[in-house]
Amino acid sequence: MSQAVGGSSSSLIPFFDGEDYEYWKIKMRTFLKAEGLWTSVEKELIKPENEAGMSDAEKRKLDAARRSDASALSKIHMSVGKSIFLKISSTSTAKEAWDTLEQEFHGEENVRTINLQTLQRDFQNLKMKDSEIIQEYQTRVMTIVNQMRMYDEKVTDQFVVEKILISLTEKYAYVVAAIEQSEDLSTLTIIRELMGSLQAHEKRRFSQAEQSNDTAFQTKF
């Protein structure tokens, strides 16, 4: 399970104990970027053949790179449990440690492909249920979208917006028509903007239904 370790909220290090690797990887990558250490993970630390012959400027640059790499490696060490640490304890650079974890936990390519294909099929088959409200359907959609993105699938907001619009129930047909008339769909690419519009229309519909019920009740009595 991915947790966090650290002394303050600003320095919490995502923790990995062997479960939910893709989730941890995204959080850890963001953390290292925020610390200015991600370059050390992306690029292997260069080990010069003749350090003695380097200029003072080159030595300072090398020392800075080594400190950055050591800091990144230290963060990775602190972010994993004992059983995981043993798998990377022999690595000497941040990139080596990261690549080792990738090879161990990223998953076999065929397994990843099958999982992604399953998610793609689930996304394609998504349809809003008659019993759902907009917020509930959004949660279902974004759960699948975020899982696909964790597999490095590029799912744009515009693609999600188009999917939502064509998969709403019939009772939202007039809402979609109203949005299409009032919005430039080519620019409506932010999911939260679409959901905000849908929820506003939904709230108005519920309010009108309540008023209609109240009127009918008063007329009856």
Residue, then its C-alpha position, 0 to 999 in steps of 0.5 A: m500500500s502506498q503511504a507517505v513518510g516524512g517530518s512535515s506535509s511539505s516533505l512527505i515522501p510517498f511510501f512503497d511496500g510492494e503494492d500499487y506500484e504505478y500509483w506510487k511511481i506517479k507520486m514519487r516522480t512528482f515528489l522528486k521533480a518538486e525536489g529538483l532531483w528528477t534529472s538524476v533519475e532520468k540521466e545516469l551519473i557520468k563517471p569520468e575516466n580521468e577526474a584528475g585532469m578535469s578543470d575546477a569548473e568541471k569538478r564543481k559540476l561533477d560534485a553537484a551532480r553527485r550530490s544530487d544523485a546521492s540525494a535522489l537515491s537517498k529519497i528512493h531508499m527512504s520511500v520503500g520498505k525493507s523487503i523492497f530496499l533489499k532489491i535496490s541496496s546494491t545499486s549505486t545511483a538513483k537511476e539504477a535504483w529506479d530502473t531496478l524497481e521498474q523492471e521488478f514491478h512495472g509488469e510484463e509487457n503482455v500483462r500490461t497490454i491485456n490490462l490496458q485493453t480491458l480498461q479501453r474496452d470498459f471505457q468504450n462500453l461506458k454508459m450512464k445508468d438511469s439511476e445515476i446522477i452526474q457526479e456519480y457517473q463522472t466518478r465512474v468515468m474518471t476512475i477508468v480514465n485515471q487507471m488508463r493514464m497510469y498505464d501511460e495511455k494518453v487520454t485527453d480531456q477532449f476525448v473524455v468530454e466527447k465520451i461523456l456527451i454521447s453516453l448520457t441517458e436520454k433524460y439529459a438529451y436536452v441538456v446536451a443539446a443546450i450545451e452544444q448550442s451555447e458552447d463551442l465544443s472545440t474549446l470545451t476540453i476541460i472536464r470540470e467545465l463540462m461537468g459544471s455545466l451538466q450539474a447546473h442543468e441537472k440542479r435546475r431540472f431537479s428544482q423544477a421537478e420539486q416545484s411541480n410536485d409542490t404545485a400538484f400537492q397544493t392543487k390536490f388539497 
